[in-house]
Each structure stands twice: as structure tokens, then as C-alpha cells.
């Protein structure tokens, strides 16, 4: 019997919100330390934004998971994926260093080191037959993989 859509969504969220990231960062250093954007890439566009469908899904997850109101939506990148950089999306507490963006009434936090890769990105949540899950439209990506979860600049 196939898994219920909520079960699939819960496992996706669990994969995206990985509590071990902080431990790995302490041991291995920042995954962005070795990544450098090409000097020819011009990063432009509005701050990180959510589409209406993306914001609705974030609200739905927050409600279903009964998350602490102080948790914000963190949008980040990390090294890896078939194109070089992968998107990370999850709930986290705001730090003093984070850049804060409000989109569709959702508080989004971004580490300033990641912003150069994310500036102008739009996060959507299509739920049709051909696509379901969070998608990223990044105007700064020079190359993306077929699944849309990684990119290069």
C-alpha cells in the first residue's frame, strides 16, 4: 500500500531538517568555506521569497507539526548535489548573524554567507501530478540538475 501524502511530506521534512548539521559543521567546518562563486556571476534580484503556494505549505507544516512559534523558515545552501550546490530548507531559530526576510507573512532567515547564492530565489510548492514538493527558481543558477535540488553558479 503506498504511503499517505502526509507520511511522504513528513519524511521529506525530516530529511531536510537534520539536527546533525551543527555537529558536522563543528567537525568539518563550514561547507561553504571552500565554495567560491565565479567572479563573472552577477547576483541580483529581490531577497528570498515564497510563492503563495510555498507559504501555504510552510503554514500547513508548522500547524501539523505543532512547531514553536519562534522557529523560522531557514533557506540555505550546502556543497554537494549533481550540480555543485544543494538547497536546504527547514525550521530553525534565528541567530544574531542571520538576515531576516518576510515573504507572504512567513519569517525567513538566511545566513549572510549563503545570501549571495540565494538572492532572488523564489521557493514554490507545486502539488500537481507532474511535480510535488518544494521547488527553487534561482535566477543566479547557471546550471541546474534534472531534479531541481542542486545548482551551479
N, C-alpha and C positions, 0 to 999 in steps of 0.2 A: 504494500500500500504506500503510495507516495506521501512524503511529508507534507504537513499542512503549511500554507504560506507563512504563517506566523512562526512556525518552527524554523523554516529556512531563514527568515529575517532575523530571528534570534541568533542563529549560528553565524550569520554574516556579521552581526553587531559584535558578537563575542570575538570573532576573528579580527575585527577592526579595532576593538578596544582591548589592547593587550597590556595587562598590568606588568609584564616582564620588561617592557621597553625601557623603563627607568634603570633597572638592573643592568641591562645590556649596554645602555649608554655609559654607565659608570665604568664598566669593564672595558668597553671597546672605544669609547669616545664618541663624539657626535658623528652620525652617519653622513652629515653634510660637510664635515671638515675637509674631506678630500675632493668633493664635488665643486667644480667651478663652472660658472656659465661662460659661454663663449663671449668674448669682448664685442663681437659683432651683433649680438642679440640685444634688441631694444625691448625692454619690458614696459608695457604700457597698459592702460585700461583702468577701469574703476577698481575699487577694492574688491575682495572676495564677496560674492553674492550668491544667494539662494534663489531658485525659481520658486514660484508659489507651490508647485507640487513637492519640491525638495523641502521647503519649510513645513508643509503639512505633514510630510513623513517624519521629520525630526520631532514635531509635536506629538505625533502618534507614538513614536518610540519612547519619548520622555514619559508620556502618560502610561503606556503599557508596562514599562519597566519601573514606574514609580520612582523616578530619579530625583535626587536632591536638586532643589531649585537653584543652588549655587553652581551647579555644573553647567558648563558652556560647551558649545559645539567647537571642537578643535579641528582645524583643517591644516594638514601638514604634508610634507614630502619626505621620502627616505630613499636612499640609494637602493637600487635593485629593480627587478622587473625586466621585461624583454627590451625596453627602450632606454633604460638607464635610471630613471627616477620613477617611483611609485607614489600614488596618492594615499594618504592616511586620513581617516575620518573617524571621530569618536567623541565621547564626552569626557571633559577634563575640567579641573579647577583652574581659574585664571591665575597667572603669575604676574609679578610686577613688570616683567620684561615683555609680556605679550602685547601685541597690537589688538585692539578691540574694534570690531565692526558689527553694526546692527543691520541685518538684512531680513526683510519680511517679518520683523518683530523678534527674530532669533539673534541672540548674542553669540557671535563667532569670535574665536580667539586664534591668533596666528603668531608663531614665534617669528620675530623680525628676520632671522636668518632664512626663513622659508618664504618670506613675502616676495622676494624677487622672482621666485619660480611660480608663485600663485597669483600675483597681481593681475586682475582682470578675469579671473576664473569664475565660471558660473557652475554651481552644483545643482543638478536636477535629479528627479526621481521618476523616470517613466515607468509605467506599470502596465504596458500593453503586452500583446502576445510576442512581439519581436524583441522586447527589452524590458527588464525589470531589475531595479536596484539603482543605487546612486551612480550617476554619470558625471563626468567632468568635461566642461568645454573650456579649454585653456588656449587663449589666443597667442600665447607665447611659445607654445609647443611647435617645434619644427618637425617632429616625428612622433607618432603615437603607435601603440601596438594595436592589434586587432580587437582585443577585449576592452580597450579604452582605460585600463587601470594603470598604465605607465606611459611615460613620455620622455622626450629629449629636447634640449634647447640648443 
